[in-house]
Amino acid sequence: MTTPIKPETLKAYRAHKKWSQQELVDATRGKVSLPTIKRIEANKAGVYEANDRVAKNLAEALGITTKELASPFSSNENTEDLLEAFGYRYVRSLLSHDALLAFDLVHQIYGISMRAQVEMAPLFSALLAEGSLAWRREKLAKIEQSAAVLEFHGKGHLRALASIPDHVEEEVEAERNSISEKDIFGKHVGESAYEQGYDPAEQNPFTDYLKEYAKSSSAINIIFGEMIGSNIYFGLPQYQIDPYVFDRITDNNPQAKFALLGGYARLRDLPKDLFDDDKTAERIEWLISHVPIEELASREKYNRLKAVLSRGEGKEASLEASRKVKDDEHE
């Protein structure tokens, strides 16, 4: 049995949700393949006779009925109600431009769509959290083993070393309790850690584990560091997803980088053919074209002043450059 689908209607509903074809595949949870969706949307006959199962899965993913897929597209004000009827919920959250760029880079490098990344975020978070707790248990076991060795050998002229385990016993117990409470960010570690300057907002067990895990797994596409890339604020580290891919895409053009970092352009919207190496000029032009002219002009003035200051050409040159920027702003 088959069910009719109007290709233009399918494309319109997908565009209405701002989904790529791959994101529609993800929304069906892989029940409809990418080639199938491409074949339906490319059909020129006006109506595509699809397998009943395909039509049903597409309709459910879009939050509509198979009858609506066979009819001309109409924007429904009750789309959210229809989606909720199929078990979907809107998640509204403000994200930084850096985070959106990171989503796009993960999609570009690994082929995991933004929707799939969001859907899998709880799984990834839980796995990493449990991994960090196991890592801390292993470290704690080594500390206790070392303390036992010190106590055993701390005799005679080394008896002062035997007292060290007594000093760490309280901290070991605090760490054990922190782990048992699944205190991922180490807010409830021993008091002496805070006395030594420990700040869980800057460095905590989870951050340490993420960096160690990235290092041990040779994750060369992830770079951690201060003042770079995305900053999630909640005690998590600042990071960048493969800056080399980012540099290649922008060809290190400062205006193209500004377009992506400023959120004016999205990699997900960049036409696929512009990713080719022989399309660098067109790709850069496309990225820059999304930045408002006034923003580009303002950034150019800022860079001009910054260049003079970095060259150290003296107070007079700096003042002259600053005056020139102000004069330009009043033009």
Summary of the structure (lengths in Angstrom):
residues: 331
radius of gyration: 28.0
end to end distance: 68.9
largest distance: 94.1
contacts: 864
relative contact order: 0.07
helix: 64%
strand: 5%
